[in-house]
Amino acid sequence: MNNDANKKLIRDRVLTAIKNGQVKMRPKWHFILKAILMAVGGIILILCILYLASFIFFVLRQTGVIFVPIFGFRGWYAFLVSIPWLLVLLLLIFIILLEILARHYSFAYRQPLLYFAIAVLLFAIIGGYIVATTHFHDRMFRYSQRHKLPFAGQMYRGYGEQRFKNIHRGIITEITRDGFIMENRRGETLTIIITRLTRLPLGADFSKGDMVVVFGDRENKTVRAIGIRNAR
């Protein structure tokens, strides 16, 4: 009886609100258009998240930053300092926008906010890494070096060609008695000196043509290596 009375009370209130003009009737196409726009917006946000996450992975690999944590505390410090935090912040903003948009759908509304955010973050990390393993960003980077691309070209040239004082990625061109000669991404020739204190976590079997990352401070064109590892 109470349920029937409550339903009747709610119905009467809704009808009264409609009669008083407090509730506006909207056509069906309005809701269809809104759903389409929200779906398109969600797809665009997902693509932006994948692109940014994969671009961050590309930058970390291109500059050699992603390889240096293996060198211990100093490596982790260099890694954290060298991360493109502006891009990471932009990625988090897109994730928050997707979270806000998804709140309008029942499948996301029923889930705790933290769970959904973690799920989107894992999607960004895994999906971004998978995209980064393709040649998409490599091709875009090479194209940006030969042609002028609006906005994207500046991103690839600005982040992809970053230079760090203590992280050097390049190809070995010659083996020397106390190390090797390396050509970095800018076409510069660096002399790498290996000492008994140099950390070689993946071994010291280097040969001409190997792509390596050298961790160590640069003085002119000489680097006394703190650590070296293969960068393939």
NORCOR-V138852 format. One record per residue. N is the residue number from 1. OMEGA is omega as a letter, one per 20 degrees, with the letter a starting at -180 (none if undefined). Layout:
# NORCOR-V138852
{{N | OMEGA} {N | OMEGA}}
This chain:
# NORCOR-V138852
{{1 | a} {2 | r} {3 | r} {4 | r} {5 | r} {6 | r} {7 | r} {8 | r} {9 | r} {10 | a} {11 | a} {12 | r} {13 | r} {14 | r} {15 | r} {16 | r} {17 | r} {18 | a} {19 | a} {20 | r} {21 | r} {22 | r} {23 | a} {24 | r} {25 | r} {26 | a} {27 | a} {28 | a} {29 | r} {30 | a} {31 | r} {32 | r} {33 | r} {34 | r} {35 | r} {36 | a} {37 | r} {38 | r} {39 | r} {40 | r} {41 | r} {42 | r} {43 | r} {44 | r} {45 | r} {46 | r} {47 | r} {48 | r} {49 | r} {50 | a} {51 | a} {52 | a} {53 | r} {54 | r} {55 | r} {56 | r} {57 | r} {58 | a} {59 | a} {60 | r} {61 | a} {62 | a} {63 | a} {64 | a} {65 | a} {66 | a} {67 | a} {68 | r} {69 | a} {70 | a} {71 | r} {72 | a} {73 | a} {74 | r} {75 | r} {76 | r} {77 | r} {78 | r} {79 | a} {80 | r} {81 | a} {82 | r} {83 | r} {84 | a} {85 | r} {86 | r} {87 | r} {88 | r} {89 | r} {90 | r} {91 | r} {92 | r} {93 | r} {94 | r} {95 | r} {96 | r} {97 | r} {98 | r} {99 | r} {100 | r} {101 | a} {102 | r} {103 | a} {104 | a} {105 | a} {106 | a} {107 | r} {108 | a} {109 | a} {110 | a} {111 | r} {112 | a} {113 | a} {114 | a} {115 | a} {116 | r} {117 | r} {118 | r} {119 | r} {120 | r} {121 | r} {122 | r} {123 | a} {124 | a} {125 | a} {126 | r} {127 | r} {128 | r} {129 | r} {130 | r} {131 | a} {132 | r} {133 | r} {134 | a} {135 | a} {136 | a} {137 | r} {138 | r} {139 | r} {140 | r} {141 | r} {142 | r} {143 | a} {144 | r} {145 | a} {146 | a} {147 | r} {148 | r} {149 | r} {150 | r} {151 | a} {152 | r} {153 | r} {154 | r} {155 | a} {156 | r} {157 | a} {158 | a} {159 | a} {160 | a} {161 | r} {162 | r} {163 | r} {164 | a} {165 | a} {166 | r} {167 | a} {168 | r} {169 | a} {170 | a} {171 | r} {172 | r} {173 | a} {174 | r} {175 | r} {176 | a} {177 | a} {178 | r} {179 | r} {180 | r} {181 | a} {182 | r} {183 | a} {184 | a} {185 | r} {186 | a} {187 | r} {188 | r} {189 | a} {190 | r} {191 | a} {192 | a} {193 | r} {194 | r} {195 | r} {196 | r} {197 | a} {198 | r} {199 | a} {200 | a} {201 | a} {202 | r} {203 | a} {204 | a} {205 | a} {206 | r} {207 | a} {208 | a} {209 | r} {210 | r} {211 | a} {212 | r} {213 | r} {214 | r} {215 | a} {216 | a} {217 | a} {218 | r} {219 | a} {220 | r} {221 | r} {222 | r} {223 | r} {224 | a} {225 | r} {226 | r} {227 | r} {228 | r} {229 | r} {230 | a} {231 | r} {232 | none}}
